[in-house]
Amino acid sequence: MTTETTPRAADVEAIRRLVATVEHSQRNKDPEEFLGLFHPDALWTTAHGKVLLGLDAIAEFTREVLPAADWDGEVTYEVVHTLFIRPDVAAVKVRQRYLAPGEESEGAPLYVVAKQDDGRWLLTACQNTAVIAR
């Protein structure tokens, strides 16, 4: 996990909280909480390669699949690296784990997040990638 003591520390913490909210929305299968984290013009690519352009497409997909998700167990999202591309844009590497009795799966999402004029960080371009065990 990225830890900083520079002026960026507040931004790193805000991004960590954003990812924690992604985790919370997934644990609770709450599409509205999840959708509140996106920029209106966001791009989302699912772990299975479905490309969703804009919040309307992301919302339609999310409202259909998230509440009906058939996994039962814990899900965790951990920020493992944050790279500031510029002061208001960061690439965030996340370790995503689904833990259920007798099974575990992992994802390696990449979130490009952008800081808004009001100081909030929003998901802007995201690729959710499944990790295949070898």
Secondary structure, DSSP 4 states (H G I P E B T S, - for coil): -----STTHHHHHHHHHHHHHHHHHHHTT-HHHHHTTEEEEEEEE-TT--EEESHHHHHHHHHHHSTT----SEEEEEEEEEEEEETTEEEEEEEEEEEETTEEEEE--EEEEEE-TTS-EEEEEEE--EEPP-
